[in-house]
Amino acid sequence: AFAYGRSRVIDETGQERTIGHVAPARERGRDLVRHWFGFERTVYPCAVLFRTAELRAIGGYDVAFGPSADVGAWLGIWAQDPARDVAFVPDVVASYRTHESALSASGLDDGVTGLERLAARFGGVCGERASVGFSRLSAHFVASALRRRASASAFPVVSYCSLLVRHATFVWRHPIF
């Protein structure tokens, strides 16, 4: 369906923070999705290779998925024929720079709404555990965004609690634990 490689996450200064998971050189698309829901696969947009015709066939990147438009693209291509395999390159092929003004670092509303739209669109093809998987991803997204915002504050605990209260609806709908 597509190929992806290993990525590393770097900060504003280029310092490596994490490195993506290793996966089999070839695996069933359904297995990739299951492992991705379990945070055992890392698929960054900068390290994914699609056939142009297939990306066009699904309408390209759908902005309705917000910061998860890249996930919508690879899920959309895979969902066209879920029996296809996915290829993985174990070498680090790209770096994903994270910083405070990154799309995924802002817009909790857009981020969670995008994940909810992904769940509505692809939940059926992703399998029986898709609703749990998408809920876990939403919770992770919210928790990460709140931690990043709080850590940028002079009073991180107060800031984190304030953000939790302001975004209580998301935290309630997508429990972190």
N, C-alpha and C positions, 0 to 999 in steps of 0.2 A: 504494500500500500504506500509506504514511504520509508525513508531511511533517516536515522538520527544518530548523532554522535554524542560523545561525552562532553560536558561543559564544565567550566569552573565559574564560580561566582566571585567577582572582585568588587572591592569598594571604590570610593571616589578617587583614591590614590593609586589604584591598580593592585593593591594588596589582595592576595587570594584569601577568601573567607571559607569557601567550601568547594567541593568538587562533586560532580554528579555521580550517580550510581553506575555500576557496571551491569550490563545486561547480556543475555545470550546474543550471539551474532545474528541469529534469526529466531523469531518467536511468533507464535500466533498473536494476531492483533488483540484478541480477547484476553490473552494472558498479559499483554502489555497494559491494557486498561485496568485489569484487576490489580496488578502490581503498582500501577500509578496511583490508584485509589488508596493503596496501602503505604504510600510514600516510599516505595521501593524502586521506583523508576523516575528519572529526571528527564523531562523533555522540554528544553528551552527553545524558543523560536529561532534563535540565532544558529542552532545546530540541527535544524530539520531540513530535509531536502524532499520537495514534492515534484511531481510531474506537473508542468505548467498547465497542461490540458485538464488535468484532474482538479487543480485548484480553481481554474476557470469554471469547470462544470458545477462546482458547488457554490459559485458566486463569489469566490475569493474570501477575504477576511470579513466576517460579519461584525460590524460595529455594535450590534445589539448585544454582543457578548462582552462588551466593555474590555477591561484589561485581559480578559481570557479569550480574546478573538483568535489568538494563535491556537489555543486548545480546540476551539470550534473548528478551525481549519483542519487540524490533523484528525480529530474525531470524525469530521464530515467526510474526509477522503477515505478513512478506514471504513466508515459506515456504509459507503457505497457497495462494498463487498466485504463483509466481516470475516469471510473465510480466508482472506489474504493474510500473509505474514508481514511482519515489519522487520526491517534490517537495522542493526546497531553497529556502530564503529566504536571500538573501545578507546581509541585515541582521543585526547582532548582536542576538539576541532573548533571550539569557540569559547569566548569569555562573555559572560553576562554581567554587565556593570549594574550594581544596585546603588541607589542614592536616594536621598529624601524626596526629590522631585520626580522620581520615577512614577509611571502610571500606577504600578502595583502598590506604591507606597502612599497613594492618595485615593480619594474617592471610595470610601467604604460602601456607599450606596451603589455606585456603578459596579464595583467589584462583586458584591454579593448578588446584585440583580443579574449581572452577567452569568454568574455561576448557576443561579436559579434557572435562567433561560437555557443554559447548556443542559441542565438536568431535564428540563421539559422536552427539549429537542432530541437528546441522545439517550435518555434514561432507558428506553425500551431496548435499544440495541446494545447497551453496555452491560446488560444482565441484571439478575435479580438483586444484587447488592448495590446497584447504582445509586439508589436514594441515600443509603448510608454513606457511600463513597462521596457523593456530592455534598452531603451535610458536613462530613469531616473536612473536605476541602474548604467549604465556606467558613467553618470554625477556625481552621488554620489561617485563612486569609485575614479574618477579623483579628485574631490574636496577634498575628505578625504585624499588622498595621498598627494596632494599639501599642505593641511593644516598641516599634520604631518611633512612633510619635512621643511616647513617654520618655524614651531614652534621650531624645533631643531636648528634653525639658531640664531646667535647673532643679526641679523637684519631681523626679520620675514617679515616685509612688503616688503623690497627689495627682499628677497629670494622668497616670494610668487609671486611677479610680474615677477621675472626672470623665475621661473618655469612655470608660465602661458605662457610666451612668448615661452619658449623652447617646451612646449607641446600644442601650439596653435591649432594644427590639431585636437587633441582630444577634446579640449574645444570647438572648432568650430563645430565638428560633434556631440558632446553630450553637448548641452548647460546646464548650471547648473541651470538656472532659467527658 
